[in-house]
């Protein structure tokens, strides 16, 4: 059964909701879910990585704790600004990974190979997180287009 906001209108598309406020609620919920999922997956992936590598670098632990906390805060902020929150989440995720590679790459004992290996470890999970955030961003773009179309329709009537 389709969600009431996505019921097909005569000559309309099933993917475009009939009620813009309902569509806004769906986009906000998707943004929040994407950020909560990202926080959980980052936390789980770091625990798995620490277990597999026999420990976690203290600086990386602090960055991950900061990142997970930031994802949770962004998820709550997404009620007000879903697009900005998801965009900040995407930038945070990319920054965390680049910082982790830099820390491991510049440590004398480990070197660049370990930093690149760290980036490749959990690649599937990292791709899932990126796709989750990118899908949430694309849905926000759909909402903006719907709102523009509704505004144009109101001005032409």
C-alpha positions, 0 to 999 in steps of 0.5 A, spaced: 500 500 500 502 506 498 503 512 503 498 517 502 502 522 500 505 518 494 498 517 491 497 517 484 494 523 481 491 523 474 496 525 470 501 525 475 507 521 477 507 516 483 514 519 486 511 526 486 507 527 492 500 530 492 501 534 499 508 538 499 508 538 507 507 531 507 513 530 502 517 535 507 516 530 513 518 524 509 524 528 506 526 530 514 525 523 516 529 520 511 535 525 512 534 523 520 534 516 518 541 516 514 544 520 519 542 515 525 544 509 520 551 513 519 552 514 526 551 507 528 555 504 522 561 508 523 561 506 530 560 499 529 565 499 523 571 502 528 569 497 533 570 491 528 577 495 525 579 495 532 578 488 534 581 486 527 587 490 528 588 488 535 587 495 538 585 502 536 589 509 535 587 513 541 587 519 536 583 515 532 578 513 537 577 521 539 576 523 532 571 517 531 567 519 538 567 526 535 564 524 529 559 519 531 557 525 536 556 529 530 552 525 526 547 524 532 547 532 533 546 532 525 540 527 526 537 532 531 538 538 527 535 535 520 528 537 523 530 544 522 535 543 516 535 537 513 539 538 507 544 542 511 545 536 516 546 531 511 551 535 507 555 536 513 554 529 515 557 527 508 563 532 509 564 529 516 564 522 514 569 524 508 573 528 513 574 522 518 576 517 513 581 522 510 584 524 517 584 517 519 589 515 513 593 521 514 594 519 522 596 512 520 600 514 514 604 519 517 606 515 523 613 512 523 612 505 525 606 504 520 607 508 514 603 510 508 601 503 506 597 502 512 594 508 511 591 506 504 590 499 507 585 503 512 581 506 507 580 500 503 578 496 509 571 496 510 570 499 503 563 496 502 561 499 509 564 506 507 560 505 500 553 504 504 554 510 508 556 514 502 550 512 498 545 513 504 547 520 505 547 521 497 540 518 497 538 523 502 541 529 499 538 527 492 531 526 496 532 533 498 533 536 491 527 532 489 523 536 495 526 543 492 524 542 485 517 540 488 516 546 492 519 550 486 513 547 481 508 548 486 510 556 487 510 556 479 503 553 479 501 558 484 503 564 481 500 562 474 493 561 477 
